[in-house]
Amino acid sequence: MKDRLMLLAEMGLGSRLNRLSGQFMKEIQLTYDHYNIDFDPYLFPIFKVVIDEKVTTTSFIQEVLQYTQPAITHALKKLSDKGLIDSREDDLDKRKKLFFLTRTGKKAHKRMVPLWKEMEEQVRQLTHFESKSLSEHLTEVEGKLKKKPLSELIVENLQHQNITI
């Protein structure tokens, strides 16, 4: 019976990874909501590239993140609609748009840094351990999240450290 369950767990790996990814995104969104931050966790990687590069292009974002061009364009539009980034034409190549943070984006970034550090720490604590297989690893992570949701871990630890977001 145990071998049969392991086989099912291995064969259902894609579904489990998808479900766990969705659960992480939902918990991160709940954390942003808790702090009244209007931000979509799916936008984080692209927002972070813009932050790190100061000025960047869709081509560079695509190279770094390996996202599709339409996904990048969609995310950049959302970030722009939220007032977090803006763009201008490249002086050397008029076909290129250069993306950069706005004042609002810089303020949002500054506010989110301690939150992102705690998110990273809590995800590290949930996921950094040894296991014999990916399936076993997922089972352990899922079990930890059932005991206490990620959003609660993040908020409680920030409160315990007296960090204000």
C-alpha positions in Angstrom: 0.0 0.0 0.0 2.8 2.4 0.9 4.6 1.8 -2.4 1.3 2.5 -4.2 0.9 5.8 -2.4 4.5 6.7 -3.2 3.9 5.9 -6.9 0.8 8.1 -6.9 2.7 10.9 -5.1 5.5 10.7 -7.7 3.1 10.6 -10.7 1.1 13.6 -9.3 4.2 15.7 -8.8 3.1 18.4 -11.3 -0.2 18.8 -9.7 1.4 19.0 -6.2 3.9 21.6 -7.3 1.2 23.7 -9.0 -1.0 23.5 -5.9 1.9 24.4 -3.5 3.0 27.3 -5.8 -0.6 28.6 -5.7 -0.7 28.2 -1.9 2.6 30.2 -1.5 1.2 33.0 -3.8 -2.0 33.1 -1.9 -0.2 33.3 1.5 2.1 36.1 0.2 -0.9 38.0 -1.1 -2.6 37.6 2.3 0.6 39.1 3.8 0.5 42.1 1.5 -3.2 42.5 2.3 -2.5 42.4 6.0 -0.2 45.4 5.6 -2.5 47.2 3.1 0.1 46.9 0.4 -1.5 46.9 -3.1 0.9 44.5 -4.7 0.6 41.2 -6.7 3.2 38.6 -5.8 3.3 37.5 -9.4 4.8 40.9 -10.2 7.7 40.5 -7.8 10.3 39.1 -10.1 9.9 41.7 -12.7 9.6 44.5 -10.2 12.8 43.2 -8.5 14.7 43.3 -11.9 13.7 46.9 -12.4 14.8 47.7 -8.8 18.1 46.0 -9.2 18.9 47.3 -12.7 17.6 50.9 -12.1 16.8 51.1 -15.8 16.1 48.0 -17.9 14.4 46.7 -21.0 11.9 44.0 -21.7 14.7 42.1 -23.5 16.9 42.1 -20.4 14.0 41.0 -18.2 13.3 38.2 -20.6 16.9 37.1 -20.6 17.2 37.2 -16.8 13.8 35.6 -15.9 13.2 33.4 -19.0 9.6 34.7 -19.1 7.7 35.1 -22.3 7.5 38.6 -23.9 3.7 38.8 -23.5 4.0 37.9 -19.7 6.7 40.6 -19.2 4.7 43.2 -21.1 1.6 42.3 -19.1 3.4 42.6 -15.8 5.1 45.9 -16.8 1.7 47.3 -17.7 0.3 46.3 -14.3 3.3 47.8 -12.5 2.9 51.0 -14.6 -0.8 51.1 -13.9 -0.1 50.9 -10.1 2.3 53.9 -10.6 5.4 51.8 -9.5 7.3 52.1 -12.8 7.5 54.3 -15.8 9.2 54.1 -19.2 10.9 56.3 -21.7 12.2 55.8 -25.2 15.9 54.7 -25.5 17.9 57.6 -26.9 20.2 55.3 -28.8 17.5 52.9 -30.1 14.1 54.4 -30.5 12.5 50.9 -30.8 13.4 50.2 -27.2 11.6 51.3 -24.0 13.6 51.8 -20.8 11.7 51.0 -17.6 12.6 52.5 -14.2 11.0 53.1 -10.8 8.8 56.1 -10.1 8.9 57.9 -6.8 5.9 55.8 -5.8 7.8 52.7 -6.8 10.8 53.7 -4.7 8.6 54.3 -1.7 6.9 51.0 -2.1 10.2 49.2 -2.5 11.6 50.8 0.7 8.4 49.8 2.5 8.5 46.2 1.2 12.2 45.4 1.9 11.8 44.3 5.5 8.7 42.3 4.5 10.6 40.6 1.6 13.4 39.7 4.0 11.0 38.1 6.4 9.2 36.3 3.5 12.5 35.0 2.3 13.5 33.8 5.8 10.2 32.0 6.4 10.3 30.3 3.0 13.9 29.2 3.8 12.8 27.8 7.1 9.9 25.9 5.5 12.0 24.5 2.7 15.6 24.0 3.8 16.0 20.5 5.0 17.1 17.1 3.7 14.8 14.5 2.2 15.1 11.4 0.1 12.9 12.6 -2.7 11.1 15.6 -4.1 7.8 14.0 -3.2 8.9 13.5 0.4 10.1 17.1 0.5 6.8 18.4 -0.7 5.0 16.3 1.9 7.0 17.8 4.6 6.5 21.4 3.4 2.8 20.8 3.0 2.6 19.4 6.5 4.4 22.4 7.9 2.0 24.8 6.1 -1.0 22.9 7.5 0.3 23.5 11.0 0.7 27.3 10.4 0.1 29.2 7.2 3.0 31.1 5.7 1.2 34.5 6.1 0.8 33.9 9.9 4.5 32.9 10.2 5.6 36.1 8.5 3.3 38.5 10.3 4.0 36.9 13.7 7.7 37.1 13.3 7.6 40.7 12.2 5.5 41.6 15.2 7.8 39.6 17.5 10.8 41.6 16.1 8.8 44.9 16.4 9.3 45.6 12.7 6.7 48.0 11.3 5.8 47.8 7.7 
